[in-house]
Amino acid sequence: QLLESGGGLVEPGGSLRLSCSAPGLDHFRRCPVTWYRQTAGKEREWVSTMSSDYRGTYADSVKGRFSITIGEAKDTQYLQMNSLKPEDTGMYLCKATGGSWQGAPCPEGWGQGTQVTVSS
């Protein structure tokens, strides 16, 4: 089970950092993770993927503003979101897509989601 946090209400132009954690899995920050966002009445939208070779790919709508990062916490990845726009509003979900890192298996599964609202 993945745990997400970091959502909230922010003004346009602001920043948020979302967290996606696999508690106790000390290589999770090296595992492939994909971020999606869901808005009421719309299909789930792909936002970003960190691949197993640490390459980040991003939807055109967020390119240059969002980035997947890692920090000191070995069991966590982050989605850094800058220059937020009202159209970035939605429920953000992280998905671990399996695979492995240096022979250690990576998990599969979804986070519970965290709500991001960009509004003045």
VEXPAPA-610906 format. One record per atom (N, C-alpha, C): x, y, z; residue number from 0. Coordinates in Angstrom, 1 decimal. Last residue first. Layout:
<atoms>
x = X | y = Y | z = Z | num = NUM
...
</atoms>
This chain:
<atoms>
x = -7.6 | y = 31.1 | z = -6.6 | num = 119
x = -7.3 | y = 32.4 | z = -5.9 | num = 119
x = -8.5 | y = 32.7 | z = -5.0 | num = 119
x = -6.4 | y = 27.7 | z = -6.8 | num = 118
x = -7.5 | y = 28.7 | z = -6.9 | num = 118
x = -7.1 | y = 30.0 | z = -6.1 | num = 118
x = -6.0 | y = 24.5 | z = -7.1 | num = 117
x = -5.3 | y = 25.7 | z = -7.4 | num = 117
x = -6.4 | y = 26.8 | z = -7.7 | num = 117
x = -5.8 | y = 21.7 | z = -5.2 | num = 116
x = -6.8 | y = 22.7 | z = -5.7 | num = 116
x = -6.0 | y = 24.0 | z = -5.9 | num = 116
x = -5.4 | y = 18.3 | z = -4.9 | num = 115
x = -4.7 | y = 19.6 | z = -5.2 | num = 115
x = -5.7 | y = 20.5 | z = -5.8 | num = 115
x = -5.6 | y = 15.5 | z = -2.9 | num = 114
x = -6.3 | y = 16.5 | z = -3.6 | num = 114
x = -5.5 | y = 17.8 | z = -3.7 | num = 114
x = -4.3 | y = 12.3 | z = -3.3 | num = 113
x = -4.2 | y = 13.6 | z = -2.6 | num = 113
x = -4.7 | y = 14.7 | z = -3.4 | num = 113
x = -4.4 | y = 8.7 | z = -3.1 | num = 112
x = -4.7 | y = 10.0 | z = -3.8 | num = 112
x = -4.6 | y = 11.2 | z = -2.8 | num = 112
x = -3.6 | y = 6.4 | z = -2.2 | num = 111
x = -5.0 | y = 6.7 | z = -2.0 | num = 111
x = -5.4 | y = 8.0 | z = -2.6 | num = 111
x = -1.5 | y = 4.6 | z = -4.7 | num = 110
x = -1.7 | y = 5.4 | z = -3.5 | num = 110
x = -3.2 | y = 5.8 | z = -3.4 | num = 110
x = -1.4 | y = 1.3 | z = -6.0 | num = 109
x = -1.9 | y = 2.7 | z = -6.0 | num = 109
x = -1.8 | y = 3.3 | z = -4.7 | num = 109
x = 1.1 | y = -1.1 | z = -7.2 | num = 108
x = -0.1 | y = -0.7 | z = -6.4 | num = 108
x = -0.3 | y = 0.8 | z = -6.5 | num = 108
x = 3.9 | y = -3.1 | z = -6.7 | num = 107
x = 2.9 | y = -2.6 | z = -7.6 | num = 107
x = 1.7 | y = -2.2 | z = -6.8 | num = 107
x = 7.4 | y = -2.6 | z = -5.7 | num = 106
x = 6.0 | y = -2.9 | z = -5.5 | num = 106
x = 5.1 | y = -2.5 | z = -6.7 | num = 106
x = 10.4 | y = -4.3 | z = -6.7 | num = 105
x = 9.6 | y = -3.1 | z = -6.5 | num = 105
x = 8.1 | y = -3.4 | z = -6.4 | num = 105
x = 12.9 | y = -6.4 | z = -5.5 | num = 104
x = 11.7 | y = -6.2 | z = -6.2 | num = 104
x = 11.0 | y = -4.9 | z = -5.8 | num = 104
x = 16.3 | y = -6.1 | z = -6.1 | num = 103
x = 15.3 | y = -6.0 | z = -5.1 | num = 103
x = 14.0 | y = -5.7 | z = -5.8 | num = 103
x = 18.1 | y = -5.9 | z = -8.2 | num = 102
x = 17.7 | y = -7.2 | z = -7.8 | num = 102
x = 16.6 | y = -7.2 | z = -6.7 | num = 102
x = 18.3 | y = -3.2 | z = -8.7 | num = 101
x = 19.5 | y = -4.0 | z = -8.2 | num = 101
x = 19.1 | y = -5.3 | z = -7.6 | num = 101
x = 15.0 | y = -3.1 | z = -8.6 | num = 100
x = 16.2 | y = -2.2 | z = -8.6 | num = 100
x = 17.3 | y = -3.0 | z = -7.9 | num = 100
x = 12.2 | y = -4.0 | z = -10.7 | num = 99
x = 13.1 | y = -4.2 | z = -9.6 | num = 99
x = 14.2 | y = -3.2 | z = -9.7 | num = 99
x = 8.6 | y = -4.1 | z = -11.3 | num = 98
x = 10.0 | y = -4.1 | z = -11.7 | num = 98
x = 10.9 | y = -4.4 | z = -10.5 | num = 98
x = 5.9 | y = -1.9 | z = -10.4 | num = 97
x = 6.7 | y = -3.1 | z = -10.3 | num = 97
x = 8.1 | y = -3.0 | z = -10.8 | num = 97
x = 4.7 | y = 0.6 | z = -10.4 | num = 96
x = 4.5 | y = -0.3 | z = -11.5 | num = 96
x = 5.4 | y = -1.5 | z = -11.6 | num = 96
x = 2.8 | y = 2.6 | z = -8.3 | num = 95
x = 4.1 | y = 1.9 | z = -8.5 | num = 95
x = 3.8 | y = 0.7 | z = -9.5 | num = 95
x = 1.2 | y = 5.6 | z = -8.7 | num = 94
x = 1.1 | y = 4.2 | z = -9.0 | num = 94
x = 2.5 | y = 3.6 | z = -9.1 | num = 94
x = -0.5 | y = 8.3 | z = -7.2 | num = 93
x = 0.7 | y = 7.7 | z = -7.7 | num = 93
x = 0.5 | y = 6.2 | z = -7.8 | num = 93
x = -2.8 | y = 10.8 | z = -8.0 | num = 92
x = -2.6 | y = 9.5 | z = -7.6 | num = 92
x = -1.2 | y = 9.0 | z = -8.1 | num = 92
x = -4.6 | y = 13.7 | z = -7.3 | num = 91
x = -3.3 | y = 13.2 | z = -7.8 | num = 91
x = -3.1 | y = 11.8 | z = -7.2 | num = 91
x = -7.4 | y = 15.3 | z = -8.3 | num = 90
x = -6.9 | y = 14.3 | z = -7.3 | num = 90
x = -5.7 | y = 13.6 | z = -8.0 | num = 90
x = -7.0 | y = 18.8 | z = -9.2 | num = 89
x = -7.5 | y = 17.4 | z = -9.4 | num = 89
x = -7.0 | y = 16.5 | z = -8.2 | num = 89
x = -5.7 | y = 21.5 | z = -11.0 | num = 88
x = -6.6 | y = 21.0 | z = -10.0 | num = 88
x = -7.0 | y = 19.6 | z = -10.2 | num = 88
x = -4.5 | y = 22.6 | z = -13.2 | num = 87
x = -3.8 | y = 21.5 | z = -12.5 | num = 87
x = -4.6 | y = 20.9 | z = -11.3 | num = 87
x = -6.0 | y = 24.8 | z = -13.9 | num = 86
x = -6.2 | y = 23.6 | z = -14.6 | num = 86
x = -5.4 | y = 22.4 | z = -14.1 | num = 86
x = -4.8 | y = 26.9 | z = -12.4 | num = 85
x = -6.1 | y = 26.3 | z = -12.0 | num = 85
x = -6.4 | y = 25.0 | z = -12.7 | num = 85
x = -1.3 | y = 26.1 | z = -12.0 | num = 84
x = -2.4 | y = 26.7 | z = -12.7 | num = 84
x = -3.7 | y = 26.1 | z = -12.2 | num = 84
x = 1.9 | y = 26.5 | z = -10.5 | num = 83
x = 0.6 | y = 25.8 | z = -10.6 | num = 83
x = -0.4 | y = 26.7 | z = -11.3 | num = 83
x = 4.7 | y = 26.7 | z = -10.4 | num = 82
x = 3.9 | y = 27.5 | z = -11.3 | num = 82
x = 2.6 | y = 26.9 | z = -11.6 | num = 82
x = 5.5 | y = 23.2 | z = -9.6 | num = 81
x = 5.7 | y = 24.7 | z = -9.6 | num = 81
x = 4.9 | y = 25.4 | z = -10.6 | num = 81
x = 5.7 | y = 20.3 | z = -7.9 | num = 80
x = 4.8 | y = 21.1 | z = -8.8 | num = 80
x = 5.0 | y = 22.5 | z = -8.6 | num = 80
x = 7.3 | y = 17.3 | z = -7.5 | num = 79
x = 7.4 | y = 18.8 | z = -7.3 | num = 79
x = 6.6 | y = 19.5 | z = -8.3 | num = 79
x = 6.6 | y = 14.4 | z = -6.2 | num = 78
x = 6.2 | y = 15.2 | z = -7.4 | num = 78
x = 6.3 | y = 16.6 | z = -7.0 | num = 78
x = 8.8 | y = 12.0 | z = -4.8 | num = 77
x = 8.1 | y = 13.3 | z = -4.7 | num = 77
x = 7.7 | y = 13.8 | z = -6.1 | num = 77
x = 9.1 | y = 8.9 | z = -3.0 | num = 76
x = 9.4 | y = 9.8 | z = -4.1 | num = 76
x = 8.5 | y = 11.0 | z = -4.0 | num = 76
x = 10.5 | y = 7.0 | z = -0.3 | num = 75
x = 9.6 | y = 8.1 | z = -0.8 | num = 75
x = 10.1 | y = 8.7 | z = -2.1 | num = 75
x = 12.3 | y = 5.6 | z = 1.2 | num = 74
x = 11.1 | y = 4.9 | z = 0.9 | num = 74
x = 10.1 | y = 5.9 | z = 0.2 | num = 74
x = 14.5 | y = 7.1 | z = 1.9 | num = 73
x = 14.7 | y = 6.1 | z = 0.9 | num = 73
x = 13.4 | y = 5.4 | z = 0.4 | num = 73
x = 14.7 | y = 10.5 | z = 2.2 | num = 72
x = 13.9 | y = 9.4 | z = 2.6 | num = 72
x = 14.0 | y = 8.3 | z = 1.6 | num = 72
x = 16.1 | y = 12.4 | z = 0.8 | num = 71
x = 16.9 | y = 11.6 | z = 1.8 | num = 71
x = 16.1 | y = 10.4 | z = 2.2 | num = 71
x = 14.6 | y = 12.3 | z = -2.4 | num = 70
x = 15.3 | y = 13.1 | z = -1.3 | num = 70
x = 16.0 | y = 12.1 | z = -0.4 | num = 70
x = 13.7 | y = 12.7 | z = -5.8 | num = 69
x = 13.9 | y = 11.9 | z = -4.6 | num = 69
x = 14.7 | y = 12.7 | z = -3.6 | num = 69
x = 11.1 | y = 13.9 | z = -8.1 | num = 68
x = 12.4 | y = 14.0 | z = -7.4 | num = 68
x = 12.5 | y = 13.0 | z = -6.3 | num = 68
x = 9.6 | y = 14.8 | z = -11.0 | num = 67
x = 9.7 | y = 13.8 | z = -10.0 | num = 67
x = 11.1 | y = 13.8 | z = -9.4 | num = 67
x = 8.3 | y = 18.1 | z = -11.7 | num = 66
x = 9.4 | y = 17.1 | z = -11.8 | num = 66
x = 9.3 | y = 16.1 | z = -10.7 | num = 66
x = 6.6 | y = 20.6 | z = -13.6 | num = 65
x = 6.6 | y = 19.5 | z = -12.6 | num = 65
x = 7.9 | y = 18.7 | z = -12.8 | num = 65
x = 7.3 | y = 22.5 | z = -15.5 | num = 64
x = 6.8 | y = 22.9 | z = -14.3 | num = 64
x = 6.8 | y = 21.9 | z = -13.2 | num = 64
x = 8.3 | y = 21.2 | z = -17.8 | num = 63
x = 8.9 | y = 22.4 | z = -17.4 | num = 63
x = 8.4 | y = 23.0 | z = -16.1 | num = 63
x = 5.1 | y = 19.8 | z = -18.5 | num = 62
x = 6.5 | y = 19.9 | z = -18.8 | num = 62
x = 7.1 | y = 21.2 | z = -18.4 | num = 62
x = 2.4 | y = 19.7 | z = -18.3 | num = 61
x = 3.2 | y = 20.0 | z = -17.1 | num = 61
x = 4.7 | y = 20.1 | z = -17.3 | num = 61
x = 1.4 | y = 19.2 | z = -20.8 | num = 60
x = 0.7 | y = 20.2 | z = -20.0 | num = 60
x = 1.5 | y = 20.6 | z = -18.7 | num = 60
x = 2.8 | y = 17.0 | z = -21.7 | num = 59
x = 3.1 | y = 18.4 | z = -22.3 | num = 59
x = 2.5 | y = 19.5 | z = -21.4 | num = 59
x = 3.9 | y = 14.8 | z = -19.1 | num = 58
x = 2.8 | y = 15.3 | z = -20.1 | num = 58
x = 3.2 | y = 16.7 | z = -20.5 | num = 58
x = 7.2 | y = 13.5 | z = -18.9 | num = 57
x = 6.1 | y = 14.4 | z = -18.4 | num = 57
x = 5.1 | y = 14.7 | z = -19.5 | num = 57
x = 9.6 | y = 11.4 | z = -17.5 | num = 56
x = 8.9 | y = 11.8 | z = -18.7 | num = 56
x = 7.6 | y = 12.5 | z = -18.2 | num = 56
x = 12.8 | y = 10.8 | z = -16.1 | num = 55
x = 11.4 | y = 11.3 | z = -15.9 | num = 55
x = 10.8 | y = 11.7 | z = -17.3 | num = 55
x = 14.8 | y = 8.0 | z = -15.5 | num = 54
x = 14.4 | y = 9.1 | z = -16.4 | num = 54
x = 13.0 | y = 9.5 | z = -16.2 | num = 54
x = 15.7 | y = 5.9 | z = -14.0 | num = 53
x = 15.7 | y = 7.3 | z = -13.4 | num = 53
x = 15.4 | y = 8.4 | z = -14.4 | num = 53
x = 15.3 | y = 3.5 | z = -15.1 | num = 52
x = 16.6 | y = 4.0 | z = -15.3 | num = 52
x = 16.7 | y = 5.5 | z = -14.9 | num = 52
x = 12.7 | y = 3.0 | z = -14.5 | num = 51
x = 13.6 | y = 2.3 | z = -13.7 | num = 51
x = 15.1 | y = 2.7 | z = -14.0 | num = 51
x = 11.1 | y = 6.3 | z = -14.7 | num = 50
x = 11.3 | y = 4.9 | z = -15.2 | num = 50
x = 12.4 | y = 4.3 | z = -14.3 | num = 50
x = 8.5 | y = 8.1 | z = -13.6 | num = 49
x = 9.9 | y = 7.9 | z = -13.4 | num = 49
x = 10.2 | y = 6.5 | z = -13.7 | num = 49
x = 6.1 | y = 10.0 | z = -15.3 | num = 48
x = 6.6 | y = 8.7 | z = -15.0 | num = 48
x = 8.1 | y = 8.8 | z = -14.7 | num = 48
x = 3.1 | y = 12.0 | z = -15.2 | num = 47
x = 4.5 | y = 11.9 | z = -15.2 | num = 47
x = 4.9 | y = 10.4 | z = -14.8 | num = 47
x = 0.3 | y = 12.1 | z = -15.9 | num = 46
x = 1.1 | y = 13.3 | z = -15.6 | num = 46
x = 2.6 | y = 13.1 | z = -15.8 | num = 46
x = -2.6 | y = 11.0 | z = -17.5 | num = 45
x = -1.2 | y = 10.7 | z = -17.1 | num = 45
x = -0.5 | y = 12.0 | z = -16.9 | num = 45
x = -5.9 | y = 11.4 | z = -16.2 | num = 44
x = -4.8 | y = 11.9 | z = -17.1 | num = 44
x = -3.4 | y = 11.5 | z = -16.6 | num = 44
x = -9.0 | y = 9.9 | z = -16.3 | num = 43
x = -7.8 | y = 10.0 | z = -15.6 | num = 43
x = -6.7 | y = 10.4 | z = -16.6 | num = 43
x = -11.6 | y = 12.0 | z = -17.9 | num = 42
x = -10.8 | y = 10.8 | z = -17.8 | num = 42
x = -9.5 | y = 11.0 | z = -17.0 | num = 42
x = -13.9 | y = 14.0 | z = -16.0 | num = 41
x = -12.8 | y = 13.8 | z = -17.0 | num = 41
x = -12.2 | y = 12.5 | z = -16.8 | num = 41
x = -15.6 | y = 14.3 | z = -13.9 | num = 40
x = -16.1 | y = 14.5 | z = -15.2 | num = 40
x = -15.1 | y = 14.3 | z = -16.4 | num = 40
x = -13.1 | y = 15.6 | z = -11.7 | num = 39
x = -14.5 | y = 15.1 | z = -11.9 | num = 39
x = -15.0 | y = 15.4 | z = -13.3 | num = 39
x = -9.9 | y = 14.5 | z = -12.5 | num = 38
x = -10.8 | y = 15.6 | z = -12.2 | num = 38
x = -12.2 | y = 15.1 | z = -12.5 | num = 38
x = -6.9 | y = 13.0 | z = -11.6 | num = 37
x = -8.3 | y = 12.8 | z = -11.9 | num = 37
x = -9.1 | y = 14.0 | z = -11.5 | num = 37
x = -3.6 | y = 12.3 | z = -12.6 | num = 36
x = -4.5 | y = 13.1 | z = -11.9 | num = 36
x = -5.9 | y = 12.9 | z = -12.5 | num = 36
x = -0.7 | y = 10.2 | z = -11.9 | num = 35
x = -1.9 | y = 10.5 | z = -12.7 | num = 35
x = -2.7 | y = 11.6 | z = -11.9 | num = 35
x = 2.6 | y = 9.0 | z = -12.0 | num = 34
x = 1.6 | y = 9.9 | z = -11.4 | num = 34
x = 0.5 | y = 10.2 | z = -12.4 | num = 34
x = 4.5 | y = 6.1 | z = -11.5 | num = 33
x = 3.8 | y = 7.0 | z = -12.4 | num = 33
x = 2.8 | y = 7.8 | z = -11.6 | num = 33
x = 7.7 | y = 4.8 | z = -10.8 | num = 32
x = 6.4 | y = 5.3 | z = -10.3 | num = 32
x = 5.8 | y = 6.2 | z = -11.4 | num = 32
x = 10.2 | y = 2.4 | z = -10.3 | num = 31
x = 9.4 | y = 3.1 | z = -11.2 | num = 31
x = 8.0 | y = 3.5 | z = -10.6 | num = 31
x = 12.4 | y = 3.0 | z = -7.5 | num = 30
x = 11.5 | y = 2.2 | z = -8.2 | num = 30
x = 10.7 | y = 3.0 | z = -9.2 | num = 30
x = 14.0 | y = 4.4 | z = -5.8 | num = 29
x = 14.6 | y = 3.9 | z = -7.0 | num = 29
x = 13.7 | y = 3.1 | z = -7.9 | num = 29
x = 12.6 | y = 4.7 | z = -3.5 | num = 28
x = 12.9 | y = 5.9 | z = -4.2 | num = 28
x = 13.6 | y = 5.6 | z = -5.6 | num = 28
x = 12.6 | y = 2.1 | z = -2.4 | num = 27
x = 11.4 | y = 2.6 | z = -3.2 | num = 27
x = 11.7 | y = 3.8 | z = -4.0 | num = 27
x = 14.3 | y = 0.9 | z = -0.8 | num = 26
x = 14.8 | y = 1.2 | z = -2.1 | num = 26
x = 13.7 | y = 1.8 | z = -3.0 | num = 26
x = 13.1 | y = 0.3 | z = 1.7 | num = 25
x = 14.2 | y = 1.3 | z = 1.6 | num = 25
x = 14.8 | y = 1.5 | z = 0.3 | num = 25
x = 10.1 | y = 0.3 | z = 2.8 | num = 24
x = 10.8 | y = -0.2 | z = 1.6 | num = 24
x = 11.9 | y = 0.7 | z = 1.2 | num = 24
x = 8.9 | y = 1.6 | z = 4.9 | num = 23
x = 9.7 | y = 0.5 | z = 5.2 | num = 23
x = 10.5 | y = -0.1 | z = 4.0 | num = 23
x = 6.1 | y = 2.7 | z = 3.0 | num = 22
x = 6.8 | y = 2.7 | z = 4.3 | num = 22
x = 7.6 | y = 1.4 | z = 4.5 | num = 22
x = 6.3 | y = 4.2 | z = 0.2 | num = 21
x = 6.1 | y = 2.8 | z = 0.5 | num = 21
x = 6.8 | y = 2.5 | z = 1.9 | num = 21
x = 4.9 | y = 7.3 | z = -0.8 | num = 20
x = 5.8 | y = 6.5 | z = 0.1 | num = 20
x = 5.3 | y = 5.0 | z = 0.1 | num = 20
x = 4.9 | y = 10.3 | z = -2.3 | num = 19
x = 4.4 | y = 8.9 | z = -2.5 | num = 19
x = 5.4 | y = 8.0 | z = -1.8 | num = 19
x = 4.0 | y = 13.7 | z = -2.0 | num = 18
x = 4.9 | y = 12.5 | z = -1.6 | num = 18
x = 4.1 | y = 11.2 | z = -1.9 | num = 18
x = 4.2 | y = 16.8 | z = -3.7 | num = 17
x = 3.4 | y = 15.6 | z = -3.3 | num = 17
x = 4.4 | y = 14.5 | z = -3.0 | num = 17
x = 4.6 | y = 20.1 | z = -3.1 | num = 16
x = 5.3 | y = 18.9 | z = -3.3 | num = 16
x = 4.5 | y = 17.7 | z = -2.8 | num = 16
x = 3.6 | y = 23.1 | z = -4.8 | num = 15
x = 3.3 | y = 22.1 | z = -3.9 | num = 15
x = 4.3 | y = 20.9 | z = -4.2 | num = 15
x = 3.4 | y = 26.6 | z = -5.5 | num = 14
x = 4.1 | y = 25.3 | z = -5.6 | num = 14
x = 3.6 | y = 24.4 | z = -4.5 | num = 14
x = 1.7 | y = 29.2 | z = -7.4 | num = 13
x = 2.3 | y = 28.6 | z = -6.2 | num = 13
x = 2.9 | y = 27.3 | z = -6.5 | num = 13
x = 0.3 | y = 30.1 | z = -9.6 | num = 12
x = 1.7 | y = 30.5 | z = -9.5 | num = 12
x = 2.4 | y = 29.8 | z = -8.3 | num = 12
x = -2.8 | y = 30.3 | z = -7.8 | num = 11
x = -2.1 | y = 30.2 | z = -9.1 | num = 11
x = -0.6 | y = 30.8 | z = -9.0 | num = 11
x = -2.6 | y = 29.1 | z = -4.4 | num = 10
x = -2.9 | y = 30.1 | z = -5.4 | num = 10
x = -2.2 | y = 29.9 | z = -6.7 | num = 10
x = -3.7 | y = 26.0 | z = -3.1 | num = 9
x = -2.6 | y = 26.9 | z = -3.4 | num = 9
x = -3.1 | y = 27.9 | z = -4.4 | num = 9
x = -4.6 | y = 23.4 | z = -0.9 | num = 8
x = -5.1 | y = 24.6 | z = -1.7 | num = 8
x = -3.9 | y = 25.6 | z = -1.8 | num = 8
x = -3.2 | y = 20.1 | z = -1.3 | num = 7
x = -3.8 | y = 21.2 | z = -0.5 | num = 7
x = -4.3 | y = 22.3 | z = -1.5 | num = 7
x = -1.0 | y = 17.3 | z = -0.7 | num = 6
x = -1.9 | y = 18.1 | z = -1.5 | num = 6
x = -2.5 | y = 19.3 | z = -0.6 | num = 6
x = 0.6 | y = 15.7 | z = 0.8 | num = 5
x = 1.2 | y = 16.9 | z = 0.3 | num = 5
x = 0.2 | y = 17.8 | z = -0.5 | num = 5
x = 0.7 | y = 12.1 | z = 0.3 | num = 4
x = 0.5 | y = 13.3 | z = 1.1 | num = 4
x = 1.0 | y = 14.5 | z = 0.3 | num = 4
x = 0.1 | y = 8.6 | z = 0.2 | num = 3
x = 0.4 | y = 9.9 | z = -0.5 | num = 3
x = 0.1 | y = 11.0 | z = 0.5 | num = 3
x = 1.4 | y = 5.4 | z = 0.3 | num = 2
x = 0.8 | y = 6.5 | z = 1.1 | num = 2
x = 1.1 | y = 7.8 | z = 0.4 | num = 2
x = 0.6 | y = 2.1 | z = -0.9 | num = 1
x = 1.4 | y = 3.4 | z = -1.0 | num = 1
x = 0.6 | y = 4.5 | z = -0.3 | num = 1
x = 0.8 | y = -1.2 | z = 0.0 | num = 0
x = 0.0 | y = 0.0 | z = 0.0 | num = 0
x = 0.9 | y = 1.2 | z = 0.0 | num = 0
</atoms>
